[in-house]
Amino acid sequence: MIITIIVLEIPLPDNVTLNSILNLKMYFFSYFVSFLLCYNFWNNHQKFYEYIENINHQVIWLTGAILFVLSFIPFPDKYNH
């Protein structure tokens, strides 16, 4: 869901030419970096749950904290351009 919000920040070009798409290269680069960051969090989160035998309140709060951090990724991404 966060990736969807990030990709919506990429503006549509006025006309579909190679030059107009290349003018958006910083948006695409920013999306790529944000995607890698989200993927890294998700991948580590999946590995984390391989070692969890039971889910308690600490695990739920940790997951909430991770989601809280991830929810801020679109904010600086928007003002990067």
DAKACOR-V407264 format. One record per residue. N is the residue number from 0. RES is the residue in one letter. PHI is phi in radians with two decimals (NA if undefined). BURIAL is 1 if it has 24 or more other ideal C-beta (glycine too) atoms within 12 Angstrom, else 0. Layout:
BEGIN
n=N res=RES phi=PHI burial=BURIAL
n=N res=RES phi=PHI burial=BURIAL
END
This chain:
BEGIN
n=0 res=M phi=NA burial=0
n=1 res=I phi=-1.15 burial=1
n=2 res=I phi=-1.08 burial=1
n=3 res=T phi=-1.08 burial=0
n=4 res=I phi=-1.14 burial=0
n=5 res=I phi=-1.15 burial=1
n=6 res=V phi=-1.18 burial=0
n=7 res=L phi=-1.22 burial=0
n=8 res=E phi=-1.35 burial=1
n=9 res=I phi=-1.34 burial=1
n=10 res=P phi=-1.27 burial=0
n=11 res=L phi=-1.45 burial=0
n=12 res=P phi=-1.23 burial=0
n=13 res=D phi=-1.12 burial=0
n=14 res=N phi=-2.35 burial=0
n=15 res=V phi=-1.63 burial=0
n=16 res=T phi=-2.21 burial=0
n=17 res=L phi=-1.08 burial=0
n=18 res=N phi=-1.13 burial=0
n=19 res=S phi=-1.18 burial=0
n=20 res=I phi=-1.27 burial=0
n=21 res=L phi=-1.17 burial=0
n=22 res=N phi=-1.16 burial=0
n=23 res=L phi=-1.65 burial=0
n=24 res=K phi=-1.04 burial=0
n=25 res=M phi=-1.20 burial=0
n=26 res=Y phi=-1.13 burial=1
n=27 res=F phi=-1.18 burial=0
n=28 res=F phi=-1.10 burial=0
n=29 res=S phi=-1.10 burial=1
n=30 res=Y phi=-1.09 burial=1
n=31 res=F phi=-1.06 burial=0
n=32 res=V phi=-1.13 burial=0
n=33 res=S phi=-1.10 burial=1
n=34 res=F phi=-1.09 burial=1
n=35 res=L phi=-1.08 burial=0
n=36 res=L phi=-1.12 burial=1
n=37 res=C phi=-1.09 burial=1
n=38 res=Y phi=-1.10 burial=0
n=39 res=N phi=-1.08 burial=0
n=40 res=F phi=-1.05 burial=1
n=41 res=W phi=-1.10 burial=0
n=42 res=N phi=-1.09 burial=0
n=43 res=N phi=-1.17 burial=0
n=44 res=H phi=-1.13 burial=0
n=45 res=Q phi=-1.12 burial=0
n=46 res=K phi=-1.14 burial=0
n=47 res=F phi=-1.04 burial=0
n=48 res=Y phi=-1.27 burial=0
n=49 res=E phi=-1.17 burial=0
n=50 res=Y phi=-1.73 burial=0
n=51 res=I phi=-1.50 burial=0
n=52 res=E phi=-1.56 burial=0
n=53 res=N phi=-2.52 burial=0
n=54 res=I phi=-1.69 burial=0
n=55 res=N phi=-2.17 burial=0
n=56 res=H phi=-1.15 burial=0
n=57 res=Q phi=-1.11 burial=0
n=58 res=V phi=-1.15 burial=0
n=59 res=I phi=-1.12 burial=0
n=60 res=W phi=-1.16 burial=0
n=61 res=L phi=-1.12 burial=0
n=62 res=T phi=-1.10 burial=0
n=63 res=G phi=-1.09 burial=0
n=64 res=A phi=-1.14 burial=0
n=65 res=I phi=-1.11 burial=1
n=66 res=L phi=-1.10 burial=0
n=67 res=F phi=-1.08 burial=0
n=68 res=V phi=-1.11 burial=0
n=69 res=L phi=-1.11 burial=1
n=70 res=S phi=-1.19 burial=0
n=71 res=F phi=-1.48 burial=0
n=72 res=I phi=-1.05 burial=1
n=73 res=P phi=-1.13 burial=1
n=74 res=F phi=-1.14 burial=0
n=75 res=P phi=-1.21 burial=0
n=76 res=D phi=-1.08 burial=1
n=77 res=K phi=-1.15 burial=0
n=78 res=Y phi=-1.66 burial=0
n=79 res=N phi=-1.39 burial=0
n=80 res=H phi=-1.78 burial=0
END
